[in-house]
Amino acid sequence: MKKGIVMFLSLVVLAMGGLNLQAQDSTPVPPTPEGEPVTLQPAPADGVSITIYNQGSALVQDRRTFTLASGESTVDFTDVASTIDGTSVSIKSITDPNGTQVLEQNYVYDLVDTSALLMRYIDQSITVTMSDGTVYAGILLSGAYGDIILRQEDGQVVVLHSVDARDVRFPSLPSGLITRPTLRWLLNSMTGGEQQMELRYLAYGMSWTADYNVTLARDNKSLDVNGWVTVTNTSGTTYTDAQIKLVAGDVNRIVDQYPGEMYADGMVMRAAAAPQVEQREFFEYQLYEVARRVTLGNNQTKQVEFVTRAGVPANTFYVYEGGGLFYGYGGPIYDQTYGNFGITTVGTYLEFSTAADGGLDADLPAGRIRVYQQDTDGSALLIGENTINHTPKGEKVELYLGNAFDLVGERTQKAFQFISSTVVQETYEIRIRNRKDTDTVEVRVPEHLYRWSNWQILNSSHEYTQTDSSSIEYRVQVPPQGETVITYTVQYSFPK
């Protein structure tokens, strides 16, 4: 029964890309680059600080205490991120910074895995047990491309598919292979003894974003905000009892040095209901620090609440943009049909302020906002979702939630005329219909004057506001079960 369990575990490990090892020495000592043995010293972390940027990288500062000999010593830092940027690594002695010198620095990442073991055992004897129980022993000729090629004692060569292997046995773990990525230093200490060393490096595979849950009141006049920072760690290692800092802002980084892509895969862990994140300004960015130490596991997503507000003043409004978006003047447009896009949908928007007076009184890092509203029975329904950029305190937030079901817009070109070879006039009629039973609504109607930059409104049925050099905006009231009609004529003067 015990043998069957061992075989089953071997099969599981092999399927995961690893091997069942029966090494003669279960704790091999890796050599230094010069080939001399290293005595690995137990060095639990004295304190870990992680500053995570929202571009997918982090700065790790790790302090550990080592016992150094007087003169030269080799120090290994294990449990570092496998996504480390090796060019960013630095180490210093906190105990004796002037008397301890770094002579050499190495990043050792020749890790134990299937391909590494097979490569190390080329031209050596191994034993392979297949899923049907057949046992093969011989000299390993190749382990590439998912095949294990053996030369048996009788000289015959057999090709085995690794996916069909249940158990692969090696005589021992070869020297030089390690089980975890390791940073190794050759240090020169004047005094020796216990010293606290601080390691600092940049790593990829760690990121954070903000997630906001907003509950809009039934009258659309106020909202409650609950914001979480969501931290994801796919760096290849776990950080225990770490101090977590989060930087909000656009920090310039050279991003093409890391060739791989990281994939988040983990469970969501929610913290206590009380806000646990402190915010302060740092350089040109906003810094958020988790008030307590947390353990950030590898392949894990963790959430911590950082802002909560109730009764924040809010407003909803509607926008009918029947002429489509405007991307700037590329040249005069003479085509009569240009701008007739047939758009009928009316967008619904939510706006609120982040100011201290009459607003949220908080900076909002970039992230996702989900907006809910309670139904008549008290259950909450999702009414819209969007993203925001970094928004400092004192600014206005506008969120597109979706299209209104019972509002319809219609935009029609009623006239188009060449006054001369360089002058064009056109007239538009815009109809907004409100199919609500009782509510009068205000609809904002932006119009982009995209034929040319030299334009003039000759007549208009309603007042408008010029919002920029190429746009005007109407704000009209539309009664329930009613319709509001806007007409205007614009004249363009083209260059000769």
Secondary structure, DSSP 4 states (H G I P E B T S, - for coil): -HHHHHHHHHHHHHHTT------SSSS--PBPTTS-B--PPP--EEEEEEEEETTTEEEEEEEEEEEEPSEEEEEEE-S--TTB-GGG-EEEESS-TTTEEEEEEEEE--B--HHHHHHHTTTSEEEEEETTS-EEEEEEEE--TTEEEEE-TTS-EEEEEGGGEEEEE-SSPPTT-BSS-EEEEEEEESS-EEEEEEEEEEEESEEEEEEEEEEE-TTSSEEEEEEEEEEEE-SSS-EEEEEEEEEES------TT----------EEE--SS--EEEEEETTEEEEEESS-EEE-TTEEEEEEEEEEEEEEEEEEEE--TT-------S----TTTT-------EEEEEEE-SSSSS--S-B-SEEEEEEEE-TTS-EEEEEEEEE--B-TT-EEEEEEEE-TTEEEEEEEEEEEEEETTEEEEEEEEEEEE--SS--EEEEEEEE--S-S-EEEEEESS--EEEETTEEEEEEEE-TTEEEEEEEEEEEE---
